[in-house]
């Protein structure tokens, strides 16, 4: 037997390799929707025998189905009452709809994609960096009476993490129900992880999709990138800010990061809580229900808002469709702010067509990216936008982690999503669409200041890059489906 194996093992290896490569190729061709990603994966599969197929089955295949959990959680929360608006508020809403008729179609699109109502009566406030966000979040936890639900992609074991641990432990000691969910990959940016540290402190904490064991490494690329905090079911926070001292600029961290986070009050907070409850039930099997988690929520402001979950399961490409729809409705101006800018063909065409229609398309990106290869790949695409009339600005240091989409000074999309394949097709993301002129204009003014303090990229600047730099950027761009 040993002699037979020694004689024929090359043929066996070739046969196994061929079967794996054919199986991976068929799966990619039949299941993946984006032709560019299919070509990239098939090329890797055949150019790197065994390794390419293994990488595809580990990183390129979605195995998550959470529809039943979503339905159960949706039935568990009772916030279905209509918020009573004053006649003045109704008149303002009708005025906005009459002035921006295209937004009616966008609102219908959001409802069709999410199967959620657009809720009136919300207050949404931007928080600049961890310096404004963390004190308010810690204060909310410190004043919690019934429940705290905290979900973060990164929750570092550092000075910021210690502050949140102290607040969570104190809340639980007062009798508050505390649940903390941290993405497993994101938790490992610091050691020991906060999953371990919070668990030892007695906090009910869980890791989202652990990837240690061989059987779970297949989930390595399907990460929970959401940032959600809901206190007592009615006080919410979401946006792009992780829990790490790099966001707390007054602490003078070694790697400072700019970002925007948001404080939400009003009925839309129930949408945030529902997203957390679905993720928590999926990760732990525990269902959260009752008034402690889903109380009735009173009107708090004038913003119409809706939660927009997105992920590689039943919410697949919800955000991509919503973003393309928003760009298609634009008539005057668009602001796009993202740290990672690797849009695929639908978004590229939507932005360029908007610019050619006469829409002012402003794209704000960090001048210093924390991922060099992403910045190289992004720079390789600049000419695609500049030649069509889009404007690209590079914000001043430190690294800018802000994520925004603003259309016509009325509609805003806030949350955790980057403009890259990972966010739009692989990660679990959470955003909120907001219809509010005052809120959108406030964000626009902040982005105008950011652009003015930064650097506007010109076509001459890009065409003037040296050949080695252009080649490096072009090669990096080929990695886009994997970034």
Buried (B, 14 or more C-beta within 10 A) or exposed (E): EEEEEEEEEEEEEEEEBEEBBEBBBEBBEEEBEBEEBBBBBBEBBBEBBEEBBBBBBBBBBBEEEBEEBBEBBEEBBEBEEEBEBEEEBEEBBEEBBEEBEBBEEBBEBBEEBBEBBBBBBBBBBBBBBBEBBBEBBBEBBBEBEBBBBBBBBBBBBBEBBBBBBBBBBBBBEEEBBBBBBBBBBBBBBBEEBBBBBBBEBEBBBBBBBBBEEEEEBBBEBBBBBBBBBBBBBBBBBBBBBBBBBBBBBEBEBEEBBBBBBBBBBBBBBBBBBBBBBBBBBBBBEEBBBBEBBBBBBEBBBBBBBBBBBBBBBBBBBBBBBBBBBBBBBBBEBBBBBBBBBBBBEBBBBBBBBBBEEEBBBBBBBBBEBBBEBBBBBBBBBBBBBBEBBBBBBBBBEBBBBBBBBBBBBBBBBBBBBBBBBBBBBBBBBBBBBBBBBEBBBBBBEBBBEBBEEBEEBEEEEBEEBEEEEBEBBBEBBEBBBBB
